[in-house]
Amino acid sequence: MNTEVSILYFAKSAELTGLKSEIITVSSNVTSEQLWQHLEEKHPRLTVIRDQVVLAVRQEYVPLSGQPLTLREGDEVAVIPPLSGG
């Protein structure tokens, strides 16, 4: 079953996509890795941050892995790239 979720882009990910947010339709039972691959297909420039990015689903951090996510209609998924400190 597919569901609509909001993707929120922050910092470098917003720069790379040119977007602050968008709504996408994905399978409601998807792994974080599959979700990231879907985003990379839409926005190939995201590949440069792949090894450093973290996703947050319903404000909980999720590593890119084969761990299944259960996405619900209207969920927010934040793409949190590496932050430069100082």
VEXGURO-87863 format. One record per residue: residue in one letter; x negated, y negated, z of N, C-alpha, C in turn. Coordinates in nm, 3 decimals. Layout:
N
pt aa a nxx X nyy Y nzz Z caxx X cayy Y cazz Z cxx X cyy Y czz Z
...
% end
This chain:
86
pt aa m nxx -0.084 nyy 0.118 nzz 0.000 caxx 0.000 cayy 0.000 cazz 0.000 cxx -0.089 cyy -0.125 czz 0.000
pt aa n nxx -0.052 nyy -0.223 nzz -0.079 caxx -0.130 cayy -0.347 cazz -0.086 cxx -0.071 cyy -0.453 czz 0.006
pt aa t nxx -0.158 nyy -0.544 nzz 0.047 caxx -0.117 cayy -0.651 cazz 0.136 cxx -0.191 cyy -0.779 czz 0.098
pt aa e nxx -0.129 nyy -0.892 nzz 0.125 caxx -0.193 cayy -1.022 cazz 0.100 cxx -0.261 cyy -1.070 czz 0.226
pt aa v nxx -0.388 nyy -1.109 nzz 0.212 caxx -0.463 cayy -1.163 cazz 0.325 cxx -0.529 cyy -1.294 czz 0.283
pt aa s nxx -0.554 nyy -1.379 nzz 0.380 caxx -0.625 cayy -1.505 cazz 0.356 cxx -0.772 cyy -1.483 czz 0.382
pt aa i nxx -0.854 nyy -1.523 nzz 0.286 caxx -0.999 cayy -1.516 cazz 0.304 cxx -1.046 cyy -1.657 czz 0.331
pt aa l nxx -1.117 nyy -1.676 nzz 0.441 caxx -1.170 cayy -1.807 cazz 0.479 cxx -1.321 cyy -1.804 czz 0.459
pt aa y nxx -1.371 nyy -1.900 nzz 0.383 caxx -1.514 cayy -1.907 cazz 0.355 cxx -1.576 cyy -2.020 czz 0.437
pt aa f nxx -1.690 nyy -1.989 nzz 0.499 caxx -1.760 cayy -2.088 cazz 0.580 cxx -1.902 cyy -2.107 czz 0.529
pt aa a nxx -1.956 nyy -2.226 nzz 0.551 caxx -2.096 cayy -2.259 cazz 0.525 cxx -2.141 cyy -2.212 czz 0.386
pt aa k nxx -2.244 nyy -2.127 nzz 0.382 caxx -2.304 cayy -2.083 cazz 0.255 cxx -2.203 cyy -2.010 czz 0.168
pt aa s nxx -2.111 nyy -1.932 nzz 0.228 caxx -2.013 cayy -1.859 cazz 0.147 cxx -1.918 cyy -1.957 czz 0.076
pt aa a nxx -1.884 nyy -2.067 nzz 0.142 caxx -1.799 cayy -2.169 cazz 0.078 cxx -1.875 cyy -2.236 czz -0.036
pt aa e nxx -2.004 nyy -2.259 nzz -0.012 caxx -2.088 cayy -2.319 cazz -0.115 cxx -2.096 cyy -2.228 czz -0.238
pt aa l nxx -2.116 nyy -2.100 nzz -0.215 caxx -2.132 cayy -2.004 cazz -0.325 cxx -2.003 cyy -1.981 czz -0.403
pt aa t nxx -1.889 nyy -1.982 nzz -0.336 caxx -1.761 cayy -1.957 cazz -0.404 cxx -1.697 cyy -2.085 czz -0.456
pt aa g nxx -1.734 nyy -2.198 nzz -0.396 caxx -1.668 cayy -2.324 cazz -0.431 cxx -1.530 cyy -2.335 czz -0.368
pt aa l nxx -1.501 nyy -2.247 nzz -0.271 caxx -1.370 cayy -2.245 cazz -0.208 cxx -1.384 cyy -2.248 czz -0.056
pt aa k nxx -1.284 nyy -2.303 nzz 0.011 caxx -1.277 cayy -2.294 cazz 0.157 cxx -1.189 cyy -2.175 czz 0.197
pt aa s nxx -1.094 nyy -2.141 nzz 0.109 caxx -1.007 cayy -2.027 cazz 0.137 cxx -0.937 cyy -1.983 czz 0.009
pt aa e nxx -0.884 nyy -1.862 nzz 0.014 caxx -0.802 cayy -1.811 cazz -0.096 cxx -0.720 cyy -1.695 czz -0.043
pt aa i nxx -0.615 nyy -1.662 nzz -0.114 caxx -0.532 cayy -1.547 cazz -0.078 cxx -0.560 cyy -1.438 czz -0.181
pt aa i nxx -0.588 nyy -1.318 nzz -0.131 caxx -0.611 cayy -1.206 cazz -0.221 cxx -0.518 cyy -1.091 czz -0.182
pt aa t nxx -0.501 nyy -0.999 nzz -0.275 caxx -0.423 cayy -0.878 cazz -0.250 cxx -0.518 cyy -0.760 czz -0.252
pt aa v nxx -0.520 nyy -0.686 nzz -0.143 caxx -0.606 cayy -0.567 cazz -0.131 cxx -0.527 cyy -0.455 czz -0.067
pt aa s nxx -0.585 nyy -0.337 nzz -0.069 caxx -0.523 cayy -0.223 cazz -0.002 cxx -0.519 cyy -0.252 czz 0.148
pt aa s nxx -0.412 nyy -0.215 nzz 0.214 caxx -0.402 cayy -0.239 cazz 0.358 cxx -0.496 cyy -0.147 czz 0.435
pt aa n nxx -0.537 nyy -0.036 nzz 0.374 caxx -0.634 cayy 0.054 cazz 0.437 cxx -0.760 cyy 0.054 czz 0.352
pt aa v nxx -0.853 nyy -0.032 nzz 0.391 caxx -0.975 cayy -0.053 cazz 0.315 cxx -1.090 cyy -0.060 czz 0.415
pt aa t nxx -1.210 nyy -0.024 nzz 0.373 caxx -1.324 cayy -0.042 cazz 0.462 cxx -1.377 cyy -0.184 czz 0.446
pt aa s nxx -1.453 nyy -0.229 nzz 0.543 caxx -1.511 cayy -0.363 cazz 0.532 cxx -1.604 cyy -0.370 czz 0.412
pt aa e nxx -1.674 nyy -0.260 nzz 0.383 caxx -1.762 cayy -0.253 cazz 0.266 cxx -1.683 cyy -0.270 czz 0.137
pt aa q nxx -1.569 nyy -0.201 nzz 0.126 caxx -1.485 cayy -0.213 cazz 0.006 cxx -1.429 cyy -0.354 czz -0.008
pt aa l nxx -1.391 nyy -0.414 nzz 0.103 caxx -1.339 cayy -0.551 cazz 0.100 cxx -1.448 cyy -0.646 czz 0.051
pt aa w nxx -1.569 nyy -0.630 nzz 0.103 caxx -1.681 cayy -0.715 cazz 0.059 cxx -1.708 cyy -0.694 czz -0.090
pt aa q nxx -1.705 nyy -0.569 nzz -0.137 caxx -1.726 cayy -0.543 cazz -0.280 cxx -1.620 cyy -0.612 czz -0.365
pt aa h nxx -1.498 nyy -0.613 nzz -0.318 caxx -1.389 cayy -0.682 cazz -0.388 cxx -1.422 cyy -0.832 czz -0.398
pt aa l nxx -1.469 nyy -0.890 nzz -0.288 caxx -1.504 cayy -1.033 cazz -0.289 cxx -1.623 cyy -1.061 czz -0.381
pt aa e nxx -1.720 nyy -0.969 nzz -0.383 caxx -1.835 cayy -0.986 cazz -0.473 cxx -1.793 cyy -0.978 czz -0.619
pt aa e nxx -1.696 nyy -0.892 nzz -0.650 caxx -1.647 cayy -0.883 cazz -0.788 cxx -1.582 cyy -1.013 czz -0.831
pt aa k nxx -1.507 nyy -1.075 nzz -0.740 caxx -1.443 cayy -1.203 cazz -0.769 cxx -1.543 cyy -1.317 czz -0.773
pt aa h nxx -1.645 nyy -1.308 nzz -0.688 caxx -1.743 cayy -1.417 cazz -0.672 cxx -1.884 cyy -1.356 czz -0.670
pt aa p nxx -1.939 nyy -1.323 nzz -0.786 caxx -2.069 cayy -1.255 cazz -0.793 cxx -2.182 cyy -1.327 czz -0.719
pt aa r nxx -2.173 nyy -1.457 nzz -0.703 caxx -2.280 cayy -1.531 cazz -0.634 cxx -2.290 cyy -1.493 czz -0.486
pt aa l nxx -2.186 nyy -1.430 nzz -0.431 caxx -2.189 cayy -1.388 cazz -0.290 cxx -2.294 cyy -1.279 czz -0.263
pt aa t nxx -2.340 nyy -1.211 nzz -0.368 caxx -2.434 cayy -1.101 cazz -0.346 cxx -2.561 cyy -1.147 czz -0.274
pt aa v nxx -2.598 nyy -1.273 nzz -0.286 caxx -2.722 cayy -1.322 cazz -0.222 cxx -2.713 cyy -1.321 czz -0.069
pt aa i nxx -2.593 nyy -1.320 nzz -0.012 caxx -2.581 cayy -1.320 cazz 0.134 cxx -2.533 cyy -1.185 czz 0.189
pt aa r nxx -2.518 nyy -1.087 nzz 0.101 caxx -2.465 cayy -0.955 cazz 0.138 cxx -2.529 cyy -0.897 czz 0.264
pt aa d nxx -2.662 nyy -0.901 nzz 0.273 caxx -2.732 cayy -0.836 cazz 0.384 cxx -2.725 cyy -0.914 czz 0.515
pt aa q nxx -2.668 nyy -1.034 nzz 0.510 caxx -2.666 cayy -1.118 cazz 0.630 cxx -2.526 cyy -1.157 czz 0.674
pt aa v nxx -2.427 nyy -1.125 nzz 0.592 caxx -2.291 cayy -1.172 cazz 0.618 cxx -2.220 cyy -1.084 czz 0.721
pt aa v nxx -2.129 nyy -1.147 nzz 0.794 caxx -2.041 cayy -1.076 cazz 0.888 cxx -1.898 cyy -1.117 czz 0.853
pt aa l nxx -1.808 nyy -1.023 nzz 0.860 caxx -1.666 cayy -1.055 cazz 0.841 cxx -1.600 cyy -1.060 czz 0.978
pt aa a nxx -1.497 nyy -1.141 nzz 0.989 caxx -1.416 cayy -1.142 cazz 1.110 cxx -1.271 cyy -1.122 czz 1.068
pt aa v nxx -1.210 nyy -1.019 nzz 1.121 caxx -1.070 cayy -0.986 cazz 1.092 cxx -0.991 cyy -1.011 czz 1.219
pt aa r nxx -0.891 nyy -1.097 nzz 1.208 caxx -0.813 cayy -1.136 cazz 1.326 cxx -0.906 cyy -1.181 czz 1.440
pt aa q nxx -1.007 nyy -1.259 nzz 1.403 caxx -1.103 cayy -1.320 cazz 1.495 cxx -1.190 cyy -1.219 czz 1.568
pt aa e nxx -1.205 nyy -1.099 nzz 1.512 caxx -1.297 cayy -1.000 cazz 1.568 cxx -1.401 cyy -0.967 czz 1.462
pt aa y nxx -1.529 nyy -0.971 nzz 1.502 caxx -1.637 cayy -0.942 cazz 1.408 cxx -1.633 cyy -0.798 czz 1.362
pt aa v nxx -1.660 nyy -0.781 nzz 1.233 caxx -1.660 cayy -0.649 cazz 1.171 cxx -1.786 cyy -0.639 czz 1.084
pt aa p nxx -1.874 nyy -0.543 nzz 1.113 caxx -1.992 cayy -0.526 cazz 1.027 cxx -1.951 cyy -0.466 czz 0.893
pt aa l nxx -2.033 nyy -0.488 nzz 0.789 caxx -2.007 cayy -0.425 cazz 0.661 cxx -2.044 cyy -0.278 czz 0.675
pt aa s nxx -1.944 nyy -0.193 nzz 0.667 caxx -1.968 cayy -0.049 cazz 0.685 cxx -1.852 cyy 0.029 czz 0.624
pt aa g nxx -1.858 nyy 0.158 nzz 0.642 caxx -1.751 cayy 0.245 cazz 0.594 cxx -1.637 cyy 0.257 czz 0.692
pt aa q nxx -1.644 nyy 0.179 nzz 0.801 caxx -1.539 cayy 0.185 cazz 0.902 cxx -1.409 cyy 0.129 czz 0.845
pt aa p nxx -1.299 nyy 0.205 nzz 0.855 caxx -1.171 cayy 0.158 cazz 0.800 cxx -1.117 cyy 0.036 czz 0.874
pt aa l nxx -1.059 nyy -0.054 nzz 0.797 caxx -0.987 cayy -0.168 cazz 0.853 cxx -0.839 cyy -0.143 czz 0.827
pt aa t nxx -0.755 nyy -0.191 nzz 0.913 caxx -0.613 cayy -0.189 cazz 0.883 cxx -0.570 cyy -0.334 czz 0.872
pt aa l nxx -0.549 nyy -0.376 nzz 0.748 caxx -0.511 cayy -0.516 cazz 0.723 cxx -0.360 cyy -0.526 czz 0.721
pt aa r nxx -0.310 nyy -0.632 nzz 0.783 caxx -0.166 cayy -0.658 cazz 0.785 cxx -0.137 cyy -0.782 czz 0.701
pt aa e nxx -0.019 nyy -0.788 nzz 0.647 caxx 0.025 cayy -0.902 cazz 0.569 cxx -0.004 cyy -1.032 czz 0.644
pt aa g nxx -0.072 nyy -1.125 nzz 0.577 caxx -0.099 cayy -1.256 cazz 0.638 cxx -0.222 cyy -1.262 czz 0.726
pt aa d nxx -0.295 nyy -1.150 nzz 0.741 caxx -0.418 cayy -1.153 cazz 0.820 cxx -0.517 cyy -1.253 czz 0.763
pt aa e nxx -0.600 nyy -1.307 nzz 0.851 caxx -0.709 cayy -1.393 cazz 0.810 cxx -0.839 cyy -1.317 czz 0.823
pt aa v nxx -0.918 nyy -1.323 nzz 0.716 caxx -1.050 cayy -1.261 cazz 0.715 cxx -1.150 cyy -1.373 czz 0.691
pt aa a nxx -1.238 nyy -1.394 nzz 0.788 caxx -1.339 cayy -1.499 cazz 0.775 cxx -1.468 cyy -1.438 czz 0.724
pt aa v nxx -1.530 nyy -1.506 nzz 0.628 caxx -1.661 cayy -1.467 cazz 0.576 cxx -1.762 cyy -1.559 czz 0.644
pt aa i nxx -1.842 nyy -1.499 nzz 0.732 caxx -1.934 cayy -1.579 cazz 0.814 cxx -2.076 cyy -1.548 czz 0.769
pt aa p nxx -2.136 nyy -1.640 nzz 0.694 caxx -2.272 cayy -1.620 cazz 0.646 cxx -2.372 cyy -1.650 czz 0.757
pt aa p nxx -2.499 nyy -1.623 nzz 0.731 caxx -2.601 cayy -1.656 cazz 0.831 cxx -2.600 cyy -1.806 czz 0.855
pt aa l nxx -2.616 nyy -1.843 nzz 0.977 caxx -2.619 cayy -1.986 cazz 1.013 cxx -2.762 cyy -2.024 czz 1.041
pt aa s nxx -2.803 nyy -2.137 nzz 0.986 caxx -2.939 cayy -2.181 cazz 1.015 cxx -2.938 cyy -2.251 czz 1.151
pt aa g nxx -3.032 nyy -2.213 nzz 1.234 caxx -3.038 cayy -2.271 cazz 1.369 cxx -3.141 cyy -2.381 czz 1.375
pt aa g nxx -3.147 nyy -2.442 nzz 1.492 caxx -3.248 cayy -2.545 cazz 1.502 cxx -3.229 cyy -2.628 czz 1.625
% end
